[in-house]
Amino acid sequence: MTGTTPGPMLAERPRPRSTSPVRLCVIADPHVAATGTGTWKQAHRSEALFARAVATANRLDPALTLLAGDLSGDGRPASFDIVDSVLAELESPWIAVPGNHDVPKSFDAHRPPASGFESRYGELPAVVEAGPVSVLAMNTASAPDQSLQSTWGGRLGERGRTWLTEAVMDCAVPVVLFHHNVGSLPDAPGGKFRHFQLQDSSAVQNVLSDNGVPLVITGHHHVPAVLPHDTATEVLAPAVCSYPQAILVVDIGRAGTSVRLVPLASRTEVAAARFAATTGKPLAQGIAALVDRRLTRLAPPSE
């Protein structure tokens, strides 16, 4: 399954369009852990898979690489040190947003470095240009009132929605990057799955619609999926760490946008990751089932 040619088609859309071709790579949820073994997130393979994701992105030669959060699996300084050493090999410009595992939580052992995610990886929100494409990257994992410390859910908040509304006005070809999902998968069960969607998702969808945003890229769910939101298409990136262990390549050109899945793992590694998920806790089993349904629908790579 490994290789540098983009793999199965996840989405083809007439928008966004660009007068000159722009390629983006999306790396989501590597969950790098300095220690730990097993689990459905394959902690013992996390560093190697993240390094493989970076090497694959280098070969795909994007104008910009988007890191869609949960760079760390346990929030510990040693894990972020590994993240940094791998990112040092990334040849393209990149922008990173934090996931729920990258910020402090009151209910677990996550203790990110005191400097904070943005001090380490860049202040947010931010607009990064890739040719005519503008990527608007935002932090959905932290809130000014600290209320998100008690949940692994996310929120953009009124301040963030106002910033997005104003920033989009200056962008000819906007692409929005969040960690948390704007929409929910229609076949996802309830319970903990509700934490994948933004707490203020309806208000965020209104901002996207009112401003004609064509593409939103998110991570968090570990499921490669596509969701329509009026004018916008939301593309959920697969996880690097867990089944199906892949990244995305997004090509934007005159005819529109294509999004392809780029597998990172061998058949044996994918089988091991799927087995760990399908025999793991209920959340992992549910996510594996969602992945299975979508992989069977994907078009094979073009010759």
C-alpha positions in Angstrom: 0.0 0.0 0.0 2.9 2.3 0.4 3.9 4.7 -2.4 4.1 8.3 -3.6 1.4 8.3 -6.2 -1.9 9.7 -4.8 -4.3 6.8 -4.0 -8.0 6.4 -4.0 -10.2 9.4 -4.7 -12.0 10.7 -1.6 -13.7 13.7 -3.1 -13.9 15.7 -6.4 -15.6 19.1 -6.2 -16.0 22.0 -8.6 -14.9 24.4 -5.8 -12.5 25.7 -4.8 -10.8 26.6 -8.1 -7.4 28.2 -8.6 -6.0 29.9 -11.6 -2.7 28.0 -11.0 -2.4 24.5 -9.6 -1.9 24.3 -5.8 -1.2 21.1 -3.9 -1.7 20.7 -0.2 -0.9 17.7 2.0 -2.9 17.0 5.1 -1.3 15.1 8.1 -3.8 14.5 10.9 -3.7 12.8 14.3 -0.3 11.1 14.4 -0.7 10.9 18.3 3.1 10.6 18.7 3.9 9.0 22.1 7.4 8.8 23.6 6.3 5.8 25.6 3.4 3.3 25.4 2.5 0.3 23.5 -0.6 -1.1 21.8 -4.1 0.4 21.9 -6.1 1.1 18.8 -4.0 4.2 18.2 -0.9 2.1 17.8 1.3 4.1 20.2 4.3 1.8 19.6 4.3 2.7 15.9 3.4 6.4 16.2 6.8 7.9 15.7 7.6 5.7 12.7 4.3 6.4 11.0 4.6 10.1 11.6 8.1 10.0 10.0 6.6 8.1 7.1 3.9 10.7 6.7 6.5 13.5 6.5 8.6 11.5 4.1 5.6 10.9 1.9 4.6 14.6 2.0 8.1 15.4 0.9 7.9 13.2 -2.1 4.4 14.6 -3.0 6.0 18.1 -3.0 3.1 20.3 -1.8 3.0 24.0 -1.7 1.9 23.7 2.0 1.4 20.9 4.5 -1.5 21.2 6.9 -1.1 19.5 10.3 -4.6 19.0 11.6 -4.0 18.4 15.3 -3.3 15.8 17.9 0.4 15.8 17.0 1.0 14.4 20.5 -0.8 11.3 21.8 -0.2 12.0 25.5 0.7 15.7 25.7 4.1 15.1 27.3 7.2 17.2 26.6 9.1 14.1 25.4 6.5 13.4 22.8 6.6 16.9 21.5 10.3 16.7 21.3 9.9 13.7 19.0 7.3 15.6 17.0 9.8 18.4 16.5 12.6 16.1 15.4 10.3 14.6 12.7 9.0 18.0 11.6 12.5 19.1 11.1 12.6 16.8 8.1 9.5 18.3 6.5 10.6 20.2 3.4 7.5 22.2 2.5 6.2 25.1 4.5 3.6 24.0 7.1 0.9 25.2 9.5 -0.3 23.3 12.6 -3.4 23.6 14.7 -3.7 21.9 18.1 -5.9 18.9 18.8 -7.5 18.0 22.2 -4.4 15.9 23.0 -2.1 18.9 22.4 -3.6 21.1 25.1 -4.0 20.8 28.9 -6.9 18.7 30.3 -8.1 18.5 33.9 -9.2 14.9 33.7 -6.1 13.0 32.5 -2.4 13.0 32.5 -2.0 15.4 29.5 0.6 18.0 30.6 1.9 19.8 27.5 5.0 22.0 27.7 4.5 25.2 29.7 5.4 27.2 26.6 2.1 26.2 25.0 1.2 24.9 21.5 1.1 28.2 19.8 4.4 29.4 21.3 6.0 26.2 19.9 4.3 26.0 16.5 3.0 29.4 15.6 0.4 31.9 16.7 -3.2 31.3 15.8 -5.5 32.2 14.1 -3.3 32.6 11.0 -3.6 33.0 7.3 -1.0 31.2 5.2 -0.7 31.7 1.5 0.0 28.9 -1.0 -0.1 30.6 -4.3 -3.6 32.0 -4.9 -4.9 29.7 -2.1 -5.3 31.1 1.5 -5.3 28.6 4.4 -7.1 30.0 7.4 -5.9 27.9 10.4 -7.7 28.2 13.7 -7.5 26.7 17.2 -10.7 24.8 18.2 -9.1 22.9 21.0 -8.7 25.8 23.5 -11.2 28.4 24.6 -10.5 31.8 26.3 -12.6 30.8 29.3 -10.7 27.5 29.8 -14.0 25.5 29.7 -12.6 23.0 27.2 -10.1 21.7 29.8 -12.9 19.4 31.0 -13.7 17.9 27.7 -12.0 16.6 24.5 -14.6 18.5 22.5 -13.9 21.8 20.8 -15.4 25.2 20.0 -14.5 28.1 17.8 -16.2 30.7 19.9 -17.6 34.1 19.1 -14.2 35.7 18.9 -13.0 33.0 16.4 -16.1 33.3 14.3 -15.7 37.0 14.1 -12.1 36.7 13.0 -13.0 34.1 10.4 -15.8 36.3 9.0 -13.3 39.2 8.6 -10.4 37.2 7.3 -12.3 35.4 4.6 -13.2 38.7 3.0 -9.5 39.2 1.9 -9.1 35.7 0.5 -9.7 34.8 -3.2 -9.5 31.1 -2.6 -10.1 30.3 1.1 -9.5 26.9 2.7 -10.3 26.6 6.4 -8.3 24.3 8.8 -9.8 23.1 12.1 -9.0 20.1 14.3 -12.6 19.5 15.4 -15.3 18.6 12.9 -17.9 21.1 11.8 -20.5 18.4 11.1 -21.3 15.0 12.4 -21.2 11.8 10.4 -24.8 10.7 9.8 -24.1 7.0 10.6 -22.0 7.7 13.7 -23.6 6.6 17.0 -24.1 8.9 19.9 -22.3 9.0 23.3 -18.7 10.0 23.1 -19.0 10.6 19.3 -20.8 13.9 20.0 -17.4 15.3 21.1 -16.1 15.2 17.6 -18.3 18.0 16.4 -17.7 21.6 17.4 -19.9 22.7 20.2 -20.9 25.8 18.2 -21.1 23.9 14.9 -24.4 25.6 13.8 -23.0 29.1 14.2 -19.7 28.1 12.4 -21.7 26.6 9.6 -23.6 29.9 9.2 -20.2 31.8 9.0 -19.0 29.4 6.3 -22.3 29.7 4.3 -22.6 33.4 4.7 -19.1 33.9 3.4 -19.1 31.3 0.6 -16.2 29.3 2.0 -15.7 26.3 -0.4 -13.5 23.9 1.6 -13.0 23.0 5.3 -10.4 20.4 6.4 -10.6 18.8 9.8 -9.1 15.9 11.7 -10.1 14.5 15.1 -12.5 11.8 14.0 -9.9 9.4 12.5 -12.3 8.7 9.7 -11.7 9.8 6.0 -15.1 11.3 5.1 -16.8 14.1 3.2 -19.6 16.2 4.5 -21.6 18.9 2.6 -22.4 22.2 4.4 -24.3 24.4 2.0 -21.5 26.3 0.1 -18.7 24.4 1.9 -17.4 20.9 1.6 -15.9 19.5 4.8 -13.2 16.9 4.3 -12.3 14.8 7.4 -8.7 13.6 7.2 -7.8 10.0 8.2 -5.5 9.4 11.2 -1.8 8.7 10.7 -1.7 6.6 13.8 -4.8 4.4 13.5 -6.7 2.5 10.8 -6.5 3.3 7.9 -3.1 5.1 8.5 -3.0 7.6 5.7 -2.7 11.2 4.8 -4.5 13.4 2.2 -3.3 15.1 -0.9 -5.5 18.0 -2.1 -5.0 19.4 -5.6 -6.7 22.7 -6.4 -6.8 23.8 -10.0 -8.8 25.5 -12.8 -11.3 22.5 -13.0 -11.9 22.4 -9.2 -10.5 20.3 -6.3 -9.6 16.6 -5.9 -8.8 15.0 -2.6 -7.0 11.6 -2.5 -6.1 9.2 0.2 -2.4 8.4 0.4 -1.8 5.1 2.4 1.2 5.0 4.6 1.3 1.4 5.9 1.8 -2.0 4.5 -1.1 -4.5 4.3 0.2 -6.2 7.4 0.4 -2.9 9.3 -3.1 -1.9 8.2 -4.5 -5.3 9.2 -2.8 -5.0 12.7 -4.3 -1.5 13.2 -7.7 -2.6 12.1 -7.6 -5.7 14.4 -6.6 -3.4 17.3 -9.6 -1.2 16.6 -12.2 -3.8 16.0 -11.2 -5.7 19.2 -10.7 -2.5 21.2 -13.0 -0.3 23.3 -16.5 0.6 21.9 -15.3 4.0 20.6 -12.5 2.3 18.6 -14.9 -0.4 17.2 -17.3 2.3 16.1 -14.7 4.3 14.4 -13.4 1.2 12.6 -16.9 0.5 11.3 -17.2 4.0 10.0 -13.8 3.7 8.2 -14.8 0.3 6.7 -17.9 1.7 5.2 -16.1 4.6 3.6 -13.1 2.6 2.3 -15.4 0.3 0.4 -16.9 3.3 -1.5 -13.6 4.9 -2.6 -12.7 4.9 -6.3 -9.5 3.1 -7.1 -6.4 5.1 -8.2 -6.5 6.3 -11.8 -3.9 4.6 -14.0 
